[in-house]
Amino acid sequence: MLKKELRSSFLKKRRSMPETEWREKSDRLCLHLQNFSQFQTAQTVLAYFSFRQEPDLSLLFTNTGEKAAFSSKTWGFPRCLEKSLSWHIWQPGNSLQKSAYGILEPELNAPLLKSSDVDLILVPAVACDVNSYRLGYGGGFYDRMLSDEEWASQPTIGIVFEFAYIQKLPVDSWDRPLDAVCTENGIKQIS
């Protein structure tokens, strides 16, 4: 199957997921991340705001009470600028705006993050495979960023639901494998 066909099939399946199942799987995925040592030690984490029923990571950055240590992290979220992403600090309570794509993003004046500030990148995906390759939405935003020398050494975890974690994706020359993949069933790392 071609990337376009795979993308369409996985997005359709994801959108058909009942909200209660989506919430439960998203929360389980977040618990796996919270218990992952690389996440626990990361001070600055890049994430995303869920769009079109992507796994919702909000439990990670809005968690309080016994997990208050997670709210002490610095969180970065993307803004789409032409064909690239800029990363801005965001905290619960800060205002958000919708991008041209309808995705929530920090306000333009939110403080910028540099790659050297970042300890971990949680990468949204339509699907991932057992070799940690990612199928994105086709815009190339993350492909360009992760191929850039400035960002290439930053640890990455692809975020997908288990049904979108498959044996093999078609891979193009510009595709770069991620360091790990997280689903509601756990963290999968390439050994």
C-alpha positions in Angstrom: 0.0 0.0 0.0 1.1 3.5 -0.7 1.6 6.1 2.1 -1.5 8.0 0.9 -3.7 4.9 1.1 -2.3 3.9 4.5 -2.8 7.4 5.8 -6.4 7.5 4.7 -7.1 4.0 6.2 -5.6 4.8 9.6 -7.2 8.2 9.9 -10.6 6.7 9.1 -10.1 4.1 11.8 -8.9 6.6 14.3 -11.9 9.0 13.7 -14.3 6.1 14.1 -13.1 5.3 17.6 -15.8 6.1 20.2 -14.8 8.9 22.5 -14.7 6.8 25.7 -12.3 4.3 24.0 -10.2 7.2 22.7 -10.0 8.8 26.2 -9.2 5.5 27.9 -6.5 4.6 25.4 -5.0 8.1 25.6 -4.8 7.9 29.4 -3.2 4.5 29.3 -0.6 5.8 26.8 0.1 8.8 29.1 0.7 6.5 32.0 3.3 4.5 30.1 5.0 7.8 29.2 4.9 8.9 32.9 6.6 5.7 34.0 9.3 5.8 31.3 12.6 6.8 32.7 13.6 9.0 29.7 10.3 11.0 30.2 10.8 11.2 34.0 14.3 12.7 33.7 13.4 15.1 30.9 13.2 18.7 32.0 11.9 20.2 28.7 9.5 18.1 26.6 8.1 19.0 23.1 4.5 17.7 22.7 1.4 18.5 20.7 -2.3 19.3 21.2 -4.5 16.5 20.0 -6.1 17.0 16.7 -8.5 14.7 14.8 -8.5 12.2 17.6 -4.7 11.8 17.9 -3.8 10.3 21.2 -4.5 13.0 23.8 -1.4 13.9 25.9 -3.1 16.5 28.1 -3.0 14.2 31.1 0.8 14.7 31.1 0.9 18.5 31.3 -2.2 19.2 33.3 -1.7 16.4 35.9 -1.7 17.5 39.6 -1.7 16.0 43.0 0.6 13.0 43.4 2.0 13.4 39.9 2.7 17.1 40.4 6.4 16.6 39.4 5.2 16.2 35.8 3.7 19.6 35.9 7.1 21.1 36.8 8.4 20.3 33.3 8.9 22.9 30.7 6.5 22.1 27.8 7.0 23.2 24.2 4.3 23.1 21.6 4.6 23.9 17.8 3.5 26.7 15.7 3.4 26.2 12.0 5.3 28.8 10.1 5.1 28.4 6.4 6.8 25.0 5.9 8.5 24.6 9.3 7.7 24.4 13.0 8.8 26.8 15.7 8.6 25.7 19.3 7.1 27.8 22.1 6.8 27.4 25.8 3.3 26.8 27.0 1.8 26.2 30.5 -1.8 25.3 31.5 -3.7 28.5 31.6 -1.8 30.2 28.8 -3.9 31.2 25.9 -4.0 29.3 22.6 -5.0 30.1 19.1 -6.0 28.0 16.1 -3.5 27.7 13.2 -4.5 27.9 9.5 -4.8 24.0 9.8 -7.2 24.3 12.7 -4.6 23.0 15.2 -4.3 24.7 18.6 -1.0 26.4 19.1 0.6 28.8 21.6 0.3 32.5 21.0 2.8 34.1 18.7 4.5 36.0 21.5 5.0 32.8 23.7 8.7 32.3 24.5 10.7 30.3 21.9 12.6 27.1 22.6 15.8 26.2 21.0 16.8 22.6 20.1 19.5 22.7 22.8 16.9 23.3 25.4 15.0 20.1 24.6 15.4 16.8 26.3 12.6 14.8 24.6 10.2 15.1 21.6 6.8 13.4 21.6 6.0 13.1 17.9 2.5 12.8 16.6 2.0 10.2 13.9 -0.7 8.6 11.8 1.1 5.2 12.2 4.5 3.8 13.2 6.2 0.6 12.4 8.4 -1.9 14.4 11.5 -0.1 13.1 10.3 3.2 14.5 9.5 4.8 11.2 6.6 7.2 11.2 3.8 7.9 8.8 2.8 11.6 9.2 0.1 13.7 7.6 2.0 14.3 4.4 3.0 18.0 5.1 6.6 17.1 5.9 6.8 19.4 9.0 8.3 16.8 11.3 10.4 15.1 8.6 12.1 18.4 7.8 12.7 19.2 11.5 14.0 15.8 12.4 16.3 15.7 9.4 17.8 19.1 10.4 21.2 18.6 12.0 20.1 21.0 14.8 17.3 18.6 15.9 18.5 15.2 14.6 20.2 14.2 17.9 17.2 14.9 20.1 15.4 11.8 21.5 12.1 11.1 19.9 9.0 9.0 20.8 6.3 8.4 18.2 2.8 8.5 19.6 0.1 6.2 18.1 -2.6 3.9 19.1 -1.8 0.2 19.0 -3.9 -0.5 15.9 -1.6 2.0 14.0 1.6 0.2 15.2 2.4 -2.1 12.3 5.1 -4.4 11.0 6.4 -2.2 8.1 5.6 1.2 6.6 6.8 2.3 3.1 10.0 4.4 3.7 11.3 7.2 1.6 14.9 8.5 1.6 14.0 11.5 3.8 12.4 9.4 6.5 14.3 9.0 9.8 13.4 6.4 12.4 12.4 7.6 15.8 14.0 6.4 19.0 10.9 4.7 20.3 7.1 4.4 19.9 4.5 4.6 22.6 1.0 3.1 22.4 -1.6 2.4 25.0 0.1 -1.0 25.4 3.5 0.4 26.3 6.8 1.8 25.0 8.6 0.0 22.1 12.3 0.8 21.7 14.6 -0.3 18.9 17.3 -2.4 20.5 
